[in-house]
Amino acid sequence: MATCIRLARCGMRNQPHFRVVVADSRRPVSGKFIEVIGSYNPRSADKKLSINKERFDHWKKNGACLSRTISELITNS
């Protein structure tokens, strides 16, 4: 299975909040996912990205690709 670490939108209208999820790359973006490994709130003052480092390393070691947005957020934080 080709897995990908990406953002899945949740939250209310005009108040976006994102989950950092591990999902099958063939699934829709906000569809079924394998595991939630973090969250991202772009509306907070510091635009905080919180992620479980152990699980992130585990999935990356097992071949999960990163979405462009996640890779940019990781390098900026």
N, C-alpha and C positions, 0 to 999 in steps of 0.2 A: 504494500500500500504506500503510495506517495503522500507523505505528510508535509504539512506546511504550517508554520507559526505565523499567525496573522491577527488582525483586529476584527472583532465582531461587534457591531453597534448594538447598544441597548440604551435605556433611558427614555425620557419623554421627548415630545416634539420640541424643537428649538433648545433642548438641553442634552446634547449628546454626551454619552459616556460609553466607553469601549471596554470590552473584555479582551485580554490577550489569550487566544485559544490555539490549541493544536488541532488541526482538522485535516481530513482527506482533501487533497488539493482539487479533486474533481467535484466536491460538494459546493453548493452556493455559499456565499460569504457569511450570511447570517443563518445558515442552516445548521445541521447536526454537526457536533464537534466531538472530539475524543476527550479533551481535558482542558480545563481553565487553569492557566498558569499565572495570571496576573490581571491588572486593570490599568486603564489610562483615562484620565479626566482632562480634556483639553480646555475646559472652562475655568479651572482653578488658576490661581495667580501664578503658581510655579509649574503648571502643566505636568503634574507628577505622574510618572510611570512607575508602578510597583509591579515587580515580577519575582516569582519564586526561582531563584538562581539555580538551585539544584535540579529542578524539573526542566528548566530551560536548557541547561548543559546536557541533561540526559537525552532530551529529544534532539538536540543539535548533534550530539555524538552518534545518535542512531539514524542520522541522515535527513532530518527535517529541514526543508528549505525555509528561508525567511522572506516575508514579503518586503517590498521596498520600504514601506512605511515603518515597519518594525525595525529594520536594519538602521534606518535614519534615527529613530527614537533611541535605540540602544547606543549608537555612537554619540548622540548629543547628551545623553544622561551619564 
